[in-house]
């Protein structure tokens, strides 16, 4: 049995997230936020919710992040994930998360994150697949974009070509997630 199905509700939230992502940083190869979001949801379904590089399902990554928040053995590995309602101070002392106009302060409780259940703004990454350009020298186009986990995206950066990263490091990253999930008694599949 598949422990991590892509429900209609999950896909709806992801479409909204991708649409907002386009607004934060327009992707030149896509005409508008709707086209970008549609592409990303199609890619999400095509990749079956898995990172293109390590093959780990994003819902497994979310469970690992959630469970490691209070587990001293692994909390340092997944420190960037924040639940709705968290406050994140930036290097200058100002909060870098969502701004809640009603409360007059930065807060992930704003409508932008509350619908998703976690913060994806203010540079906080981890619980969602991200859009990566396979070839960093090419633009954001349908043929050059894949969905990857934050951890692979961060590792790959602009250093490795996509195929090299997948072949050399993808399996190791997958084994890492499976190891941590096993230690925390989280079902892998």
C-alpha positions in Angstrom: 0.0 0.0 0.0 1.2 3.5 -0.8 1.9 5.4 2.4 2.1 8.7 0.5 -0.7 9.2 -2.0 -1.1 12.5 -3.8 -4.5 13.5 -2.7 -6.6 16.1 -4.5 -6.3 18.4 -1.4 -2.4 18.1 -1.5 -2.4 18.9 -5.2 -4.7 21.9 -4.7 -2.4 23.3 -2.0 0.7 22.7 -4.1 -0.9 24.5 -7.1 -1.5 27.5 -4.9 2.0 27.4 -3.5 3.5 27.2 -7.0 1.3 30.1 -8.2 2.6 32.2 -5.3 6.1 31.1 -5.9 5.9 32.5 -9.5 4.8 35.9 -8.0 7.8 36.0 -5.7 10.2 35.3 -8.5 8.7 35.3 -12.0 10.0 32.4 -14.2 10.8 33.9 -17.6 10.0 30.7 -19.6 6.4 30.7 -18.4 3.8 33.2 -19.6 2.1 33.7 -16.2 1.6 32.2 -12.7 -1.2 29.9 -13.8 0.9 28.4 -16.6 3.8 27.9 -14.2 1.5 26.3 -11.5 -0.1 24.0 -14.0 3.3 22.8 -15.2 4.5 22.2 -11.7 1.4 20.2 -10.7 1.8 18.1 -13.9 5.4 17.6 -13.0 4.5 16.7 -9.5 2.1 14.0 -10.7 4.6 12.8 -13.4 7.3 12.4 -10.7 4.8 10.8 -8.4 5.6 13.3 -5.6 9.3 12.3 -5.6 12.4 14.4 -5.9 13.8 14.1 -9.4 17.3 13.5 -8.0 17.1 11.3 -4.9 13.6 9.8 -5.6 12.5 10.4 -2.0 8.8 11.2 -1.7 8.1 14.7 -0.4 5.5 13.5 2.1 8.1 11.2 3.6 10.5 14.2 3.9 7.7 16.1 5.6 7.2 13.4 8.1 10.9 13.2 8.8 11.1 17.0 9.3 8.1 17.0 11.6 9.3 14.1 13.7 12.9 15.4 14.0 11.9 18.9 15.2 12.1 17.7 18.8 14.5 14.8 18.4 17.9 15.9 19.5 19.6 13.3 17.3 18.4 14.8 14.1 16.9 18.3 14.8 20.1 20.0 13.5 19.6 18.4 10.1 16.2 19.8 9.5 16.3 23.2 11.3 14.9 25.4 8.6 11.3 24.0 8.6 8.8 26.1 10.6 5.2 25.4 11.4 2.5 28.0 10.9 2.8 30.5 13.8 6.5 30.5 14.1 8.6 33.7 14.1 12.0 33.7 12.3 14.4 36.6 13.1 16.7 37.6 10.2 20.4 38.6 10.6 19.5 42.2 11.1 17.0 41.4 13.9 14.0 42.0 11.7 11.6 39.1 11.1 11.9 37.6 7.6 8.7 35.6 7.6 5.2 36.6 6.6 3.9 39.9 7.7 0.4 39.8 9.4 -1.1 43.2 8.9 -3.8 42.6 11.6 -1.2 41.7 14.2 1.3 44.3 13.0 4.1 41.8 13.1 5.8 39.1 11.1 4.0 35.8 11.5 3.3 32.6 9.6 -0.2 32.9 10.7 -1.0 35.1 7.8 -3.4 33.8 5.2 -0.5 33.1 2.8 0.8 30.2 4.9 -2.2 29.2 7.0 -3.8 27.6 3.9 -0.7 25.4 3.4 -0.1 24.5 7.1 3.6 25.5 7.0 5.6 28.6 6.0 7.2 28.7 2.6 8.1 32.4 2.6 11.0 34.4 4.0 13.6 32.0 2.8 12.3 29.1 4.8 12.6 25.9 2.8 12.4 22.1 3.3 8.9 20.6 3.4 8.2 21.1 -0.3 9.6 20.2 -3.7 11.3 23.1 -5.4 11.8 23.9 -9.0 15.3 23.3 -10.3 16.8 24.1 -13.6 18.6 21.0 -14.8 21.0 23.2 -16.7 21.6 26.4 -14.6 22.7 28.3 -17.7 19.4 27.8 -19.4 16.1 29.5 -18.4 13.0 28.2 -16.6 11.4 26.3 -19.4 9.3 23.1 -19.4 12.2 21.1 -20.8 14.8 22.4 -18.3 12.7 22.3 -15.1 12.3 19.4 -12.6 10.9 19.2 -9.0 13.5 18.4 -6.4 13.7 18.3 -2.6 15.4 21.3 -0.9 18.3 19.0 0.2 19.2 17.9 -3.3 18.6 21.4 -4.7 20.9 22.9 -2.1 23.6 20.2 -2.6 23.5 20.4 -6.4 23.4 24.2 -6.5 25.0 25.4 -9.7 28.0 23.1 -9.3 26.8 19.8 -10.8 24.9 19.0 -14.0 21.6 17.3 -13.2 22.5 13.9 -14.5 25.8 13.8 -12.7 24.2 14.9 -9.4 21.5 12.2 -9.7 24.0 9.5 -10.6 26.7 10.4 -8.0 24.7 11.8 -5.0 21.0 10.9 -5.5 21.3 7.4 -4.1 23.2 8.6 -1.0 20.6 11.2 -0.2 17.8 8.7 -0.6 19.6 6.3 1.8 20.1 9.1 4.3 16.3 9.8 4.3 15.5 6.1 4.6 18.0 5.7 7.5 16.6 8.6 9.5 13.0 7.5 8.7 13.9 4.0 10.0 15.5 5.3 13.1 12.4 7.4 13.8 10.1 4.4 13.0 8.5 6.3 10.0 7.2 3.9 7.2 9.1 4.4 4.0 6.4 3.0 1.6 
